[in-house]
Amino acid sequence: MKEYIAVFDSGVGGISVLRHLCAVMPQERFLYFGDSANAPYGTRPTEEIRALTLAAAEKLMARGLKALVVACNTATAAAIEALRERYPDSIIIGIEPALKTACDRFPGKKIGVMATPATLREEKFARLLERCGRQCQVVKLPAAGLVELVEAGKANSEESFALLEPLLKPYAGELSAVVLGCTHYPFAAPTVSRLLGENTLLLDGGEGTALHTRRRLEAAGLLRTEGEGEIIFENSLDCGETVALCRRLLMEAKP
């Protein structure tokens, strides 16, 4: 397993990051692990999120991985510092909402941040908001319940529309950009755009995370540049339907 990069998420959402990883490192071998049995993380207490993340990471790191990508905003916010303390000699990459990108692109404008309640309450997001949000008016949009619909393969169903309508409809035409601060949310982008209008730009942190991972591997002399890439899917639910959903989401969401 030492040739593999593990990509961890609380469920299937991290596929939105995996697609970017595959695009910028097509020769790499990836092990995708989703903890769908415990999804969603975003409504759990911080200590519980940290414990679940550390437990999953311990099992993955025991397999001799060359890097771990935490492709979950909630898990990153709650546990990335603890992970780096526990594995100081390993390459561990986290993801965060693309708020800086949004504020740099639309200074002085109104920006929305869609994320889980847990991500929005964490100190890590507060620091990001303090660092990047001064030049914009930032609106927090806690989209509880959307992760469950994505996990069920209903990202753009009428159910997701009904869930998001009261949250997003009041801001239709008002937001220059919306940061999709949960890796599940890019799969619901068509519904979000339907509610907010086509003039609202949707941004997520997947591409930046992938490029940062590539830079870290290249600097460490670990980047694989020859041979065919590979993806192994594993999930704590251990059922064929969830793995099939992962494969379908990856094929539907090529960057």
C-alpha positions in Angstrom: 0.0 0.0 0.0 3.0 2.4 0.2 2.3 3.5 -3.3 -1.2 4.8 -2.5 -2.6 8.1 -1.5 -5.6 7.8 0.9 -8.5 10.1 0.4 -10.8 10.2 3.4 -14.3 11.7 3.7 -17.3 11.2 6.0 -19.1 9.6 3.1 -19.2 10.0 -0.7 -18.6 13.8 -0.7 -14.8 13.5 -1.1 -15.3 12.2 -4.6 -15.6 15.9 -5.6 -12.0 16.2 -4.4 -10.9 12.9 -5.8 -11.9 14.0 -9.3 -9.5 16.9 -9.1 -6.7 14.7 -7.6 -7.1 12.3 -10.5 -7.0 15.2 -13.0 -3.7 16.7 -11.7 -2.1 13.4 -10.9 -3.4 10.8 -13.4 -0.6 8.3 -12.8 -1.2 8.1 -9.0 -2.9 5.3 -7.1 -5.7 6.3 -4.8 -7.5 4.6 -2.0 -10.8 6.3 -1.3 -12.4 5.6 2.1 -15.8 7.0 3.0 -17.2 6.7 6.5 -20.8 6.6 5.3 -21.9 4.5 8.3 -21.3 7.5 10.5 -22.4 10.2 8.1 -23.2 13.0 8.4 -20.3 14.4 10.5 -21.5 17.9 10.2 -24.2 17.7 12.8 -22.1 15.9 15.4 -20.2 17.4 18.4 -16.6 18.4 17.6 -15.1 15.8 19.9 -17.0 13.0 18.2 -16.0 14.2 14.8 -12.4 14.3 15.9 -12.6 10.8 17.4 -14.1 9.4 14.2 -11.5 11.1 12.0 -8.6 9.9 14.1 -9.9 6.3 14.2 -10.3 6.2 10.4 -6.9 7.8 9.9 -5.3 5.3 12.2 -6.5 2.4 10.1 -5.5 4.0 6.9 -2.0 5.1 8.0 -1.3 1.6 9.3 -1.3 0.5 5.7 1.8 2.5 4.9 0.4 5.2 2.8 2.6 7.9 1.3 0.0 10.7 1.9 -3.4 11.2 3.5 -5.9 13.7 2.0 -8.7 14.7 4.4 -11.3 15.5 1.7 -13.9 16.6 4.3 -14.3 20.2 5.4 -15.9 19.2 8.7 -13.2 16.6 9.6 -10.4 19.0 8.6 -11.8 21.8 10.8 -12.2 19.4 13.8 -9.2 17.2 13.5 -6.4 18.3 11.1 -4.2 19.7 13.8 -4.5 16.6 15.9 -3.7 14.4 12.8 -0.6 16.4 12.1 0.5 16.1 15.7 0.0 12.4 15.7 1.7 11.8 12.3 4.4 14.6 12.2 6.5 12.8 9.5 3.6 12.1 7.1 2.1 14.2 4.3 -1.4 15.1 5.6 -3.5 17.5 3.5 -6.7 19.1 4.6 -9.3 21.1 2.8 -11.0 24.4 3.7 -13.7 26.5 2.1 -12.5 28.6 -0.9 -13.4 31.8 0.9 -10.1 33.6 0.0 -10.6 32.9 -3.7 -14.1 34.3 -3.5 -13.2 37.4 -1.6 -10.2 38.1 -3.9 -12.4 37.8 -6.9 -15.3 39.8 -5.6 -13.9 42.5 -3.2 -16.6 44.4 -1.4 -19.3 42.1 -2.6 -21.7 39.8 -0.7 -20.4 36.2 -0.5 -22.2 33.2 0.8 -20.6 30.2 2.5 -22.6 27.0 2.4 -21.3 24.5 4.9 -22.3 22.1 7.6 -23.2 23.6 11.0 -20.1 21.9 12.5 -17.7 23.6 9.9 -19.3 27.0 10.4 -19.0 26.8 14.2 -15.3 25.6 14.3 -12.4 27.9 15.3 -10.7 27.0 12.1 -13.5 28.7 10.1 -13.6 31.6 12.4 -9.8 32.2 11.7 -10.4 31.9 8.0 -13.3 34.4 8.2 -11.2 36.8 10.2 -8.3 36.5 7.7 -10.3 36.7 4.4 -13.7 38.1 5.2 -12.9 41.7 6.0 -13.1 42.8 2.4 -16.5 41.2 1.7 -19.8 40.8 3.4 -20.0 37.1 4.2 -23.3 35.3 4.8 -23.2 31.9 6.6 -25.5 29.3 5.0 -25.8 26.2 7.2 -27.2 23.5 4.9 -28.0 20.7 7.4 -29.6 17.7 5.7 -28.0 18.1 2.3 -25.3 15.6 3.0 -27.8 12.9 3.7 -29.5 13.5 0.3 -26.2 13.3 -1.5 -25.4 10.1 0.3 -28.7 8.8 -0.9 -28.0 9.7 -4.5 -30.5 12.5 -4.4 -28.2 15.6 -4.8 -30.5 17.3 -7.4 -33.8 15.8 -6.5 -37.0 17.7 -5.7 -36.2 16.8 -2.1 -32.9 18.7 -2.2 -34.7 21.6 -3.9 -37.3 21.7 -1.1 -34.6 21.5 1.5 -32.5 24.3 0.1 -35.2 26.7 -1.1 -35.9 28.4 2.3 -32.2 28.7 2.9 -31.1 30.1 -0.5 -34.2 31.7 -2.2 -34.0 34.9 0.0 -30.5 35.5 -1.5 -31.4 35.0 -5.2 -29.7 37.7 -7.2 -27.9 39.1 -4.1 -24.7 36.9 -3.9 -21.8 37.4 -6.2 -20.4 33.9 -5.2 -21.2 31.0 -3.0 -18.5 29.0 -1.5 -19.4 25.3 -1.3 -17.8 24.5 2.0 -18.7 20.8 2.2 -17.2 18.3 -0.3 -20.7 16.8 -0.7 -22.2 20.1 -1.9 -20.6 20.4 -5.4 -22.8 17.4 -6.4 -25.8 19.6 -5.7 -24.5 22.6 -7.7 -27.3 22.4 -10.3 -29.9 22.8 -7.6 -28.0 25.6 -5.9 -27.7 27.5 -9.2 -31.3 26.9 -9.9 -32.2 28.7 -6.7 -29.6 31.5 -6.7 -29.5 32.2 -10.4 -26.8 31.7 -13.0 -25.0 34.9 -12.1 -23.9 33.6 -8.7 -20.5 31.9 -9.1 -20.1 28.6 -7.2 -16.6 27.8 -5.8 -15.2 24.9 -3.9 -11.7 23.9 -2.5 -11.2 20.7 -4.5 -8.9 22.0 -7.2 -6.7 23.9 -4.8 -6.4 20.9 -2.5 -5.4 18.7 -5.4 -2.7 21.1 -6.6 -1.3 21.5 -3.1 -1.2 17.7 -2.7 0.8 17.4 -6.0 3.2 20.1 -4.8 3.8 18.3 -1.5 4.4 14.9 -3.2 6.7 16.5 -5.8 8.8 18.3 -3.2 9.1 15.0 -1.2 10.2 13.1 -4.4 7.1 10.9 -4.1 5.1 12.0 -7.2 4.3 9.1 -9.5 4.7 10.2 -13.1 4.6 6.9 -15.0 2.2 4.0 -15.4 -1.5 3.8 -15.1 -3.4 5.4 -12.3 -5.7 3.3 -10.0 -8.6 4.0 -7.7 -9.7 1.6 -4.9 -13.0 2.4 -3.2 -13.8 1.4 0.3 -16.6 2.4 2.6 -17.5 1.7 6.2 -21.0 0.6 5.1 -19.3 -2.2 3.1 -22.1 -2.4 0.6 -22.0 -2.5 -3.2 -24.6 0.3 -3.6 -22.4 2.8 -1.9 -19.3 1.9 -3.9 -21.5 2.0 -7.1 -22.6 5.5 -6.1 -19.0 6.6 -5.6 -18.1 5.4 -9.1 -21.1 7.1 -10.6 -20.4 10.4 -8.9 -16.8 10.3 -10.1 -17.8 9.7 -13.7 -20.6 12.4 -13.6 -18.3 15.0 -12.1 -15.2 15.0 -14.2 -13.6 18.4 -14.0 
